[in-house]
Amino acid sequence: MTDPLTLPEGQDSISLDRRSFLRTGLGGALFLGTISVTAGLSGCATSPAGRLGAVETRMDARYRFQFLTADDIKLFEALLPAILGSALPEQANARRMAIASTVERIDAGIHKFGPANQKELRQLFDLLNLGITRVTIARIWSPWPNVTTEQANGFLERWRSSSIGLLNNGYMALTKISNVAFYGYQENWHLSGYPGPPEWAVQALPQFRKA
């Protein structure tokens, strides 16, 4: 769905932390704030998912989610096949593992963001997880676990080409953090054409040395 980013793992997290994801005006901010309050009152998941069972969730049982809720995880499991497209493995189990590990890196990355960006992303995710706004604004009728890749791709394209800035910026936020989490992972560098750090950096910098 989007062009791959050619940044090594972790490089973009600082720059992302320094700017607003959604850049909403007063009206947009009030709208998103209202959605977040409504989501909490309606029973949507509002707490980080924590540690999940690997068999049930297809996640690493050792990983503890610190930002994404259970609903957020389902959201990204539906969107990542549309965002990443053919970059994901074709084999079913490898595909599930790639999606699961990318969701974990999204969570780890957002956890390092500043409070302002975390607040904006929470409001965006609540907008997409709350049933009434998922239907009316995202035009997704089914819960995210039942959404096909074609439907997810249609949603992303509508938001990308929308005349409403809030939706454009929501599209950019979703695709940016997904692409950075996937293509910034060392094992996926080759998919974006990034050859890895130069040899002199590997030798000089301890973070590049293998234990």
Secondary structure, 3 states (H helix, E strand, C coil): CCCCCCCCCCCCHHHHHCCCCCCCCHHHHHHHHHHHHHHHHCCCCCCCCEECCHHHHCCCCCCEECCCCHHHHHHHHHHHHHHHHHHCCCCHHHHHHHHHHHHHHHHHHHHCCCHHHHHHHHHHHHHHHCHHHHHHCCCCCCCHHHCCHHHHHHHHHHHHCCCCHHHHHHHHHHHHHHHHHHHCCHHHHHHHCCCCCCHHHHHHCHHHCCC
